[in-house]
Amino acid sequence: MSDYLVALVYAAMLLGGVAAPFVTSLGYVWVDSFYPQYVGRYVLGGFPVAAVMGTAAVLSYVLMDRRAPPRIGAMLILTGLMAVWMTVTLSWAVAPGSAWVKWDWAFKTVLFAGFLPFVFRSRVQIEALLQVHLLGSAMHLVPVGIKSFLTGGGYGMNLTLLPDEKGMSESSAMATAGIMFIPLLLFLRRHSLLVPWPWMRHTFFACFAILCVPAAIGTGARTGLVCMALLAGLYWLQTRKKLVSGFALAIIGILVVIFAPDRWKERMGTIDDFQTNTSSLTRIKVWQWALDFVRDNPLGGGFRAYEINVLHMPPDAFHPEGWVQRGRAPHSTWFEMLSELGWPGLIMFVTLIIMTFLTLYRVLRRTRGIEEMLWCSDLAKALGMALLVLMAGSTFIGVGFQPWYWLLFAASFCLGEYVRRALTPAKPRGVFVPAAEGPAPRPPILPLPGLPARRRL
């Protein structure tokens, strides 16, 4: 029954584009967050849900919604260049078969991120973009939060219905995404227009944000602790009553430690023991391999280049003479970009992050003191905090081509374009505005009575 319900939602979004073209773009965001082909696999399994919805989104825009396009700025250009570079690296990929498999979904993510600013232009549309992504992800995150709250969760297991390399299938990815969503959920709790009833808005988004914490704890990933500490510090820096807020955060931290399951505490206790902890030591070995690989291949080795690595691990309790591990993933977005797309890809990716922060800073500066634009400044802060948390968490997990980074890039650009259009005075139609510089226009030569008009030379 649930499979038919998922298929019905998919069909509703696909057909909704006839009345409102941006709905099909929301449908693609939902597909990229919820993955209906894996949840409702008996009905939609094997059906190209992303390709069909993406095609419908582009056609809806081209045929019915080409209004107020964004400026073709650095962010859109960099996104396009990244999509081109991803494709070019396939020509020298060291694992060509696997490279094409990853390119198939990563290319769509990047390309559609460059398309989103053309569609989402108003406040309601930007909010709908965020809500659809959060609610689509909630179907995987909230059940884990509830389960972890009741049973404590578990480390090293897939807590969702998703296959590997899809969304939150990995524990560190789920922990990072869960904490990253909190500032966006708190923004919607305060400013949402699509949920007009205050009691429902405050209750729903607050509960969602609270459940993100046990979901991150339940994964047992140490990345979740790093992200929680960073987000707490960011909120503390923004508050005026730092002593009171610092005391409150300390109390919350103590409560988390008290009520967290024992296996989570044991797992967190190994953070500083990276030299003997197998997981941490393997990461360091892979990062060293990536640096050595890009030294000889500065343009990268194409997608999934890590499949050719060979790691010689030191002896441990189970392997007295040492052991060898092959094809280990980098488990870091930065080393993922470096090994797969080389220095050009990493530089473009970091530049996109810098441009996003600059866009959010301009939004804060331009909307300061404008009551009607308070939601813009609050959203800019929420997007900035979410991006910082994602950057910290993705240092320990390779999520460079998951939708999260690219959705934050696109949403920030959409917000910046909205503020630019809202604060730029419109030029009245039919009113001549003289140039600020240059000679004054010559007056018309009127004909004398009884004589024809002279021709101006």
C-alpha positions, 0 to 999 in steps of 0.5 A, spaced: 500 500 500 505 504 501 508 503 494 502 505 491 502 512 495 509 513 494 507 513 486 501 517 487 505 523 490 510 522 484 504 522 479 501 528 483 508 532 482 509 530 475 502 533 473 502 539 478 507 542 473 501 543 468 498 548 473 504 551 476 511 549 473 515 550 479 512 544 482 515 539 477 522 542 479 520 541 487 518 534 484 525 533 482 528 536 489 523 531 492 526 525 488 533 527 490 531 527 497 526 521 498 529 516 493 522 514 491 524 508 487 528 505 493 522 506 498 516 504 493 521 499 489 515 494 487 511 500 483 517 505 481 523 500 482 526 500 475 523 506 473 527 512 471 524 517 476 529 522 476 530 523 468 522 523 467 521 529 473 528 532 471 525 533 463 518 535 465 521 540 470 526 543 464 520 543 459 515 546 464 520 552 465 522 553 457 514 552 455 511 556 461 515 560 466 521 564 463 520 570 467 525 574 471 531 569 469 537 570 474 543 574 472 549 569 469 554 570 475 560 567 477 556 561 481 552 559 475 558 559 471 562 555 476 557 550 476 556 549 469 564 549 469 564 543 474 559 539 470 563 540 464 570 538 468 566 532 471 565 529 464 571 531 461 575 527 467 571 521 464 576 520 458 582 519 463 578 515 468 582 510 472 576 506 473 572 507 467 566 503 468 565 505 476 566 512 473 560 512 469 556 509 474 557 515 479 557 520 473 550 518 471 547 521 478 553 526 480 552 530 473 544 530 474 545 533 481 550 539 479 547 540 473 540 541 476 543 545 482 545 550 476 537 550 473 534 551 480 535 559 480 531 560 474 525 557 477 525 559 484 524 566 485 519 568 490 519 567 498 514 562 497 518 558 492 524 559 496 521 556 502 518 551 498 524 548 495 527 548 503 521 544 505 520 539 500 528 537 501 527 537 508 521 533 508 523 528 503 529 527 507 525 526 514 522 520 511 529 517 512 531 521 518 525 522 523 524 514 524 532 513 525 531 519 531 525 515 534 528 509 534 535 511 537 531 515 542 527 508 544 533 503 543 539 507 542 541 506 535 547 502 532 553 504 529 556 501 522 549 499 519 545 502 514 539 505 518 535 506 512 532 503 505 537 506 501 543 503 498 550 505 498 552 512 496 545 514 496 543 520 501 543 518 508 545 510 507 552 511 511 552 513 518 556 519 518 552 522 512 546 521 516 549 524 522 552 530 518 545 531 515 541 531 521 545 536 525 545 541 518 538 541 518 537 544 525 538 551 523 534 551 517 528 547 521 529 553 526 528 558 521 522 555 518 519 554 525 519 562 525 518 564 518 514 559 514 508 562 510 506 555 507 504 553 514 500 559 517 498 556 523 503 558 529 501 552 533 502 547 528 509 551 525 512 551 532 510 544 534 512 540 527 519 544 526 521 544 533 520 536 534 523 535 527 529 539 530 529 535 536 529 528 533 535 530 529 539 530 535 538 523 537 538 521 530 545 523 530 547 520 536 544 513 534 548 513 528 554 512 533 558 516 528 563 521 531 562 526 526 555 527 529 559 529 535 563 534 531 557 537 528 553 538 534 559 542 538 560 546 532 553 548 531 552 549 539 558 554 538 555 558 532 549 559 536 553 561 542 557 566 538 550 569 535 547 570 542 548 577 546 547 573 553 553 569 552 554 567 559 547 565 560 547 561 553 553 558 555 551 555 561 545 552 558 549 549 552 553 546 558 547 543 561 544 540 554 551 537 553 551 534 560 544 531 559 546 528 552 552 525 555 548 522 561 542 519 557 546 517 551 547 509 550 553 506 553 556 504 546 555 511 543 560 514 549 565 508 548 565 510 541 566 518 542 572 516 547 576 513 541 576 520 538 583 522 540 586 515 539 586 515 532 593 512 531 590 505 534 583 506 532 582 502 525 577 507 522 581 513 523 588 510 521 585 507 515 582 514 513 589 517 514 592 512 510 587 513 504 588 521 505 596 520 504 594 515 498 590 521 495 596 526 496 601 521 493 596 520 487 594 527 485 602 529 485 603 524 479 596 526 476 594 533 478 588 533 473 585 527 478 583 520 476 576 520 474 570 518 479 571 512 484 579 513 482 580 510 489 578 503 487 586 502 485 589 504 491 592 499 496 593 500 503 599 497 507 596 497 514 600 496 520 600 490 525 594 489 530 591 484 535 587 481 529 593 481 524 600 480 527 604 481 521 600 487 518 594 487 512 593 490 506 586 493 504 584 495 497 579 500 494 578 504 500 574 510 499 577 517 502 571 518 507 572 526 506 569 530 501 576 534 500 580 528 498 574 525 494 574 532 490 582 532 489 583 524 487 577 524 482 577 531 479 584 533 481 586 540 483 581 544 478 575 540 481 577 542 488 579 549 486 572 550 483 568 547 489 572 551 494 571 557 490 563 555 490 563 555 497 567 562 498 562 565 493 556 562 497 558 565 503 560 572 500 552 572 497 550 570 504 554 576 507 551 581 501 544 579 503 545 580 511 549 587 509 543 589 504 537 587 509 540 590 515 535 594 519 529 592 514 523 589 518 520 586 511 526 583 510 528 580 516 526 573 514 532 574 508 537 575 514 535 570 518 535 565 512 542 567 510 544 566 517 541 559 517 544 557 510 551 559 512 551 555 519 548 549 515 554 550 510 559 550 515 556 544 519 556 540 512 563 542 511 566 540 518 562 533 517 564 532 510 571 532 512 570 525 514 565 523 509 565 523 502 558 527 500 561 532 495 556 530 490 550 529 494 544 534 493 546 537 500 552 542 498 549 543 491 542 545 494 545 550 499 549 553 493 542 554 489 538 556 495 543 561 497 544 564 490 536 564 489 536 568 496 541 573 493 537 574 487 531 575 491 534 581 495 537 584 489 530 584 485 526 586 491 531 592 493 533 595 486 528 600 484 523 599 478 524 603 472 517 606 470 515 605 463 514 610 459 518 615 463 524 618 460 530 618 465 536 623 462 543 620 462 547 623 468 553 625 464 554 627 457 551 633 453 544 635 454 540 634 448 539 639 443 532 642 442 528 641 436 528 646 431 521 649 430 519 651 423 518 659 422 511 661 419 510 660 412 516 656 411 518 648 411 522 645 417 529 645 416 533 638 416 537 637 422 544 635 420 
